[in-house]
Each structure stands twice: as structure tokens, then as C-alpha cells.
Amino acid sequence: GWAVLIGYSGTNFAELGIYITLFFLTPLMEELIYRGLLQHAFFKHSRFGLDLLLPSILFALPHFSSLPSLLDIFIFATVG
């Protein structure tokens, strides 16, 4: 089954630490940086919704593996 496919050979606590970091700590740090730092510190009193738009764009940019077309960016931005 799946365990054979991925080469599972038992519990490895070093891998567990890596998985905890990848799945829990990384998203938590992203939220703290982009929503906590950027949104509240730099865009606290902005007009026209820039306090939501600019941190969202800055959050999305590192998540693109390659430069997509403008239509793709628009779709990602509107869907969430």
C-alpha cells in the first residue's frame, strides 16, 4: 500500500519534527508576519481597503513557483 510506496520504515522522530514544522509552524509564522506585522503596523490607517489588499499580494507572491499570467493572478486573488 501507501507505506510501501513512500518507503515507510517505522516511526522516526526527526521526521516528525520536520512535519510539525512544515504543517503547523510555517503557516503560523506566515500569519504572524503578514497579518500581524504588515497588516497592523504598516496599513493600519489606510484608505480604500489597501490594508487588506497589499498584505494579501505580498503574501501571495512567494507562493507562486513561476511567474503566472495576469489572469492567473487575478483568479488566485479573487478566489482567495
DRENVORO-233864 format. One record per atom (N, C-alpha, C): residue number from 1; residue in one letter; atom name; x, z, y. Coordinates in steps of 0.2 Angstrom, whole numbers. Atoms other than C-alpha are relative to their C-alpha. Example, Ala and Ser with C-alpha at 12.3 -4.5 7.8 and 13.67 -1.06 7.14 Angstrom:
REM residues 2
+-----+------+------+-------+-------+-------+
:  nr : rest : atom :    xx :    zz :    yy :
+-----+------+------+-------+-------+-------+
:   1 :    a :    N :     4 :     0 :    -6 :
:   1 :    a :   CA :    62 :    39 :   -22 :
:   1 :    a :    C :     4 :     0 :     6 :
:   2 :    s :    N :    -4 :    -1 :    -6 :
:   2 :    s :   CA :    68 :    36 :    -5 :
:   2 :    s :    C :    -4 :     3 :     5 :
+-----+------+------+-------+-------+-------+
This chain:
REM residues 80
+-----+------+------+-------+-------+-------+
:  nr : rest : atom :    xx :    zz :    yy :
+-----+------+------+-------+-------+-------+
:   1 :    g :    N :     4 :     0 :    -6 :
:   1 :    g :   CA :     0 :     0 :     0 :
:   1 :    g :    C :     4 :     0 :     6 :
:   2 :    w :    N :    -3 :     0 :    -7 :
:   2 :    w :   CA :     4 :     3 :    18 :
:   2 :    w :    C :     7 :     4 :     0 :
:   3 :    a :    N :    -7 :    -4 :     0 :
:   3 :    a :   CA :    18 :    16 :    14 :
:   3 :    a :    C :     5 :    -4 :    -3 :
:   4 :    v :    N :    -5 :     4 :     3 :
:   4 :    v :   CA :    27 :     4 :     3 :
:   4 :    v :    C :     2 :    -6 :     5 :
:   5 :    l :    N :    -2 :     6 :    -5 :
:   5 :    l :   CA :    26 :   -10 :    17 :
:   5 :    l :    C :     4 :     3 :     5 :
:   6 :    i :    N :    -4 :    -2 :    -6 :
:   6 :    i :   CA :    33 :     1 :    31 :
:   6 :    i :    C :     6 :     4 :    -3 :
:   7 :    g :    N :    -6 :    -3 :     3 :
:   7 :    g :   CA :    46 :     9 :    19 :
:   7 :    g :    C :     0 :     8 :     1 :
:   8 :    y :    N :     1 :    -7 :    -1 :
:   8 :    y :   CA :    39 :    27 :    20 :
:   8 :    y :    C :     3 :     3 :    -6 :
:   9 :    s :    N :    -4 :    -4 :     5 :
:   9 :    s :   CA :    50 :    39 :    10 :
:   9 :    s :    C :    -1 :     7 :     1 :
:  10 :    g :    N :     1 :    -7 :    -1 :
:  10 :    g :   CA :    43 :    56 :    15 :
:  10 :    g :    C :     0 :     2 :     7 :
:  11 :    t :    N :     1 :    -2 :    -7 :
:  11 :    t :   CA :    42 :    67 :    30 :
:  11 :    t :    C :     7 :     1 :     3 :
:  12 :    n :    N :    -6 :     0 :    -3 :
:  12 :    n :   CA :    56 :    65 :    42 :
:  12 :    n :    C :    -1 :     3 :     7 :
:  13 :    f :    N :     2 :    -3 :    -6 :
:  13 :    f :   CA :    55 :    77 :    57 :
:  13 :    f :    C :     3 :    -3 :     6 :
:  14 :    a :    N :    -3 :     4 :    -6 :
:  14 :    a :   CA :    67 :    67 :    68 :
:  14 :    a :    C :    -5 :    -5 :     2 :
:  15 :    e :    N :     4 :     5 :    -2 :
:  15 :    e :   CA :    55 :    53 :    67 :
:  15 :    e :    C :    -7 :     3 :     3 :
:  16 :    l :    N :     6 :    -4 :    -2 :
:  16 :    l :   CA :    40 :    65 :    70 :
:  16 :    l :    C :     1 :     1 :     8 :
:  17 :    g :    N :    -2 :    -1 :    -7 :
:  17 :    g :   CA :    49 :    69 :    87 :
:  17 :    g :    C :    -1 :    -6 :     4 :
:  18 :    i :    N :     0 :     7 :    -3 :
:  18 :    i :   CA :    51 :    51 :    91 :
:  18 :    i :    C :    -8 :    -2 :     1 :
:  19 :    y :    N :     7 :     2 :    -1 :
:  19 :    y :   CA :    32 :    48 :    88 :
:  19 :    y :    C :    -4 :     4 :     5 :
:  20 :    i :    N :     3 :    -5 :    -5 :
:  20 :    i :   CA :    27 :    63 :    98 :
:  20 :    i :    C :     1 :    -2 :     7 :
:  21 :    t :    N :    -2 :     2 :    -6 :
:  21 :    t :   CA :    37 :    57 :   112 :
:  21 :    t :    C :    -3 :    -7 :     2 :
:  22 :    l :    N :     2 :     6 :    -1 :
:  22 :    l :   CA :    31 :    39 :   111 :
:  22 :    l :    C :    -8 :     0 :     1 :
:  23 :    f :    N :     7 :     0 :     0 :
:  23 :    f :   CA :    12 :    43 :   109 :
:  23 :    f :    C :    -3 :     5 :     5 :
:  24 :    f :    N :     3 :    -6 :    -4 :
:  24 :    f :   CA :    10 :    59 :   119 :
:  24 :    f :    C :     4 :     1 :     7 :
:  25 :    l :    N :    -4 :    -1 :    -6 :
:  25 :    l :   CA :    24 :    62 :   132 :
:  25 :    l :    C :     1 :    -6 :     4 :
:  26 :    t :    N :    -1 :     5 :    -4 :
:  26 :    t :   CA :    27 :    45 :   138 :
:  26 :    t :    C :    -6 :    -2 :     4 :
:  27 :    p :    N :     6 :     1 :    -4 :
:  27 :    p :   CA :     9 :    42 :   143 :
:  27 :    p :    C :    -2 :     5 :     5 :
:  28 :    l :    N :     1 :    -6 :    -5 :
:  28 :    l :   CA :     8 :    59 :   151 :
:  28 :    l :    C :     5 :     0 :     6 :
:  29 :    m :    N :    -4 :     1 :    -5 :
:  29 :    m :   CA :    23 :    56 :   161 :
:  29 :    m :    C :    -2 :    -6 :     5 :
:  30 :    e :    N :     2 :     6 :    -4 :
:  30 :    e :   CA :    17 :    39 :   167 :
:  30 :    e :    C :    -6 :     2 :     4 :
:  31 :    e :    N :     5 :    -3 :    -4 :
:  31 :    e :   CA :     1 :    48 :   173 :
:  31 :    e :    C :     2 :     4 :     5 :
:  32 :    l :    N :    -2 :    -4 :    -5 :
:  32 :    l :   CA :    10 :    61 :   182 :
:  32 :    l :    C :     4 :    -4 :     5 :
:  33 :    i :    N :    -3 :     3 :    -6 :
:  33 :    i :   CA :    21 :    49 :   191 :
:  33 :    i :    C :    -4 :    -5 :     4 :
:  34 :    y :    N :     4 :     5 :    -4 :
:  34 :    y :   CA :     9 :    35 :   195 :
:  34 :    y :    C :    -6 :     3 :     3 :
:  35 :    r :    N :     6 :    -3 :    -3 :
:  35 :    r :   CA :    -7 :    46 :   198 :
:  35 :    r :    C :     2 :     6 :     4 :
:  36 :    g :    N :    -2 :    -6 :    -3 :
:  36 :    g :   CA :     1 :    62 :   203 :
:  36 :    g :    C :     5 :    -2 :     6 :
:  37 :    l :    N :    -5 :     1 :    -6 :
:  37 :    l :   CA :    16 :    56 :   214 :
:  37 :    l :    C :    -2 :    -5 :     4 :
:  38 :    l :    N :     2 :     6 :    -4 :
:  38 :    l :   CA :    11 :    39 :   220 :
:  38 :    l :    C :    -6 :     0 :     4 :
:  39 :    q :    N :     7 :     1 :    -2 :
:  39 :    q :   CA :    -7 :    40 :   222 :
:  39 :    q :    C :    -1 :     6 :     6 :
:  40 :    h :    N :     1 :    -6 :    -5 :
:  40 :    h :   CA :    -7 :    58 :   231 :
:  40 :    h :    C :     5 :     0 :     5 :
:  41 :    a :    N :    -5 :    -1 :    -5 :
:  41 :    a :   CA :     9 :    58 :   240 :
:  41 :    a :    C :     0 :    -6 :     5 :
:  42 :    f :    N :    -1 :     6 :    -4 :
:  42 :    f :   CA :    10 :    40 :   247 :
:  42 :    f :    C :    -6 :    -3 :     3 :
:  43 :    f :    N :     6 :     3 :    -2 :
:  43 :    f :   CA :    -8 :    34 :   248 :
:  43 :    f :    C :    -5 :     5 :     1 :
:  44 :    k :    N :     5 :    -5 :    -1 :
:  44 :    k :   CA :   -17 :    50 :   252 :
:  44 :    k :    C :    -5 :    -2 :     5 :
:  45 :    h :    N :     5 :     1 :    -5 :
:  45 :    h :   CA :   -25 :    44 :   268 :
:  45 :    h :    C :    -1 :    -8 :     2 :
:  46 :    s :    N :     0 :     7 :    -1 :
:  46 :    s :   CA :   -25 :    25 :   266 :
:  46 :    s :    C :    -8 :    -2 :     0 :
:  47 :    r :    N :     7 :     3 :    -1 :
:  47 :    r :   CA :   -40 :    14 :   270 :
:  47 :    r :    C :    -1 :    -6 :    -5 :
:  48 :    f :    N :     2 :     6 :     4 :
:  48 :    f :   CA :   -49 :     0 :   260 :
:  48 :    f :    C :     2 :     1 :    -7 :
:  49 :    g :    N :    -1 :    -1 :     7 :
:  49 :    g :   CA :   -45 :     8 :   243 :
:  49 :    g :    C :     7 :    -2 :    -2 :
:  50 :    l :    N :    -7 :     1 :     2 :
:  50 :    l :   CA :   -26 :     5 :   244 :
:  50 :    l :    C :     3 :     6 :    -4 :
:  51 :    d :    N :    -2 :    -5 :     4 :
:  51 :    d :   CA :   -24 :    22 :   237 :
:  51 :    d :    C :    -1 :    -1 :    -8 :
:  52 :    l :    N :     1 :     1 :     7 :
:  52 :    l :   CA :   -31 :    16 :   221 :
:  52 :    l :    C :     3 :    -7 :    -3 :
:  53 :    l :    N :    -3 :     6 :     2 :
:  53 :    l :   CA :   -25 :    -2 :   221 :
:  53 :    l :    C :     7 :    -1 :    -1 :
:  54 :    l :    N :    -7 :     1 :     1 :
:  54 :    l :   CA :    -7 :    -1 :   224 :
:  54 :    l :    C :     3 :     4 :    -5 :
:  55 :    p :    N :    -2 :    -3 :     6 :
:  55 :    p :   CA :    -3 :    13 :   211 :
:  55 :    p :    C :    -2 :    -4 :    -6 :
:  56 :    s :    N :     2 :     3 :     6 :
:  56 :    s :   CA :   -13 :     3 :   199 :
:  56 :    s :    C :     5 :    -6 :    -1 :
:  57 :    i :    N :    -5 :     6 :     1 :
:  57 :    i :   CA :    -2 :   -13 :   202 :
:  57 :    i :    C :     7 :     2 :    -2 :
:  58 :    l :    N :    -7 :    -2 :     1 :
:  58 :    l :   CA :    14 :    -3 :   202 :
:  58 :    l :    C :     0 :     3 :    -8 :
:  59 :    f :    N :     1 :    -2 :     7 :
:  59 :    f :   CA :     8 :     5 :   185 :
:  59 :    f :    C :     0 :    -6 :    -5 :
:  60 :    a :    N :     1 :     6 :     4 :
:  60 :    a :   CA :     4 :   -12 :   178 :
:  60 :    a :    C :     6 :    -4 :    -1 :
:  61 :    l :    N :    -6 :     4 :     0 :
:  61 :    l :   CA :    20 :   -21 :   182 :
:  61 :    l :    C :     5 :     1 :    -5 :
:  62 :    p :    N :    -5 :    -1 :     5 :
:  62 :    p :   CA :    32 :   -13 :   170 :
:  62 :    p :    C :    -3 :    -1 :    -7 :
:  63 :    h :    N :     3 :     1 :     6 :
:  63 :    h :   CA :    19 :   -16 :   156 :
:  63 :    h :    C :    -1 :    -7 :    -2 :
:  64 :    f :    N :     0 :     7 :     1 :
:  64 :    f :   CA :    20 :   -35 :   157 :
:  64 :    f :    C :     7 :    -1 :    -4 :
:  65 :    s :    N :    -7 :     2 :     3 :
:  65 :    s :   CA :    33 :   -41 :   144 :
:  65 :    s :    C :     3 :    -6 :     3 :
:  66 :    s :    N :    -2 :     6 :    -3 :
:  66 :    s :   CA :    34 :   -58 :   153 :
:  66 :    s :    C :    -4 :    -1 :     6 :
:  67 :    l :    N :     4 :     1 :    -6 :
:  67 :    l :   CA :    28 :   -64 :   170 :
:  67 :    l :    C :    -6 :    -4 :    -2 :
:  68 :    p :    N :     6 :     3 :     2 :
:  68 :    p :   CA :    10 :   -69 :   166 :
:  68 :    p :    C :    -3 :    -4 :     6 :
:  69 :    s :    N :     3 :     3 :    -5 :
:  69 :    s :   CA :    -1 :   -81 :   176 :
:  69 :    s :    C :    -4 :     4 :     5 :
:  70 :    l :    N :     5 :    -4 :    -5 :
:  70 :    l :   CA :   -11 :   -75 :   191 :
:  70 :    l :    C :    -6 :     1 :    -3 :
:  71 :    l :    N :     7 :    -2 :     3 :
:  71 :    l :   CA :   -27 :   -77 :   181 :
:  71 :    l :    C :     1 :     5 :    -5 :
:  72 :    d :    N :    -1 :    -5 :     4 :
:  72 :    d :   CA :   -20 :   -66 :   168 :
:  72 :    d :    C :     1 :     7 :     4 :
:  73 :    i :    N :    -1 :    -6 :    -4 :
:  73 :    i :   CA :   -15 :   -53 :   181 :
:  73 :    i :    C :    -7 :     2 :     3 :
:  74 :    f :    N :     6 :    -2 :    -3 :
:  74 :    f :   CA :   -32 :   -54 :   189 :
:  74 :    f :    C :    -5 :     3 :    -6 :
:  75 :    i :    N :     4 :    -2 :     5 :
:  75 :    i :   CA :   -41 :   -52 :   172 :
:  75 :    i :    C :     3 :     8 :    -2 :
:  76 :    f :    N :    -3 :    -6 :     2 :
:  76 :    f :   CA :   -29 :   -37 :   167 :
:  76 :    f :    C :    -2 :     5 :     6 :
:  77 :    a :    N :     2 :    -5 :    -6 :
:  77 :    a :   CA :   -33 :   -29 :   185 :
:  77 :    a :    C :    -7 :     2 :     0 :
:  78 :    t :    N :     7 :    -1 :    -1 :
:  78 :    t :   CA :   -51 :   -31 :   184 :
:  78 :    t :    C :    -3 :     4 :    -6 :
:  79 :    v :    N :     3 :    -4 :     6 :
:  79 :    v :   CA :   -54 :   -25 :   166 :
:  79 :    v :    C :     3 :     7 :    -1 :
:  80 :    g :    N :    -2 :    -7 :     0 :
:  80 :    g :   CA :   -43 :   -10 :   168 :
:  80 :    g :    C :     7 :     0 :    -4 :
+-----+------+------+-------+-------+-------+
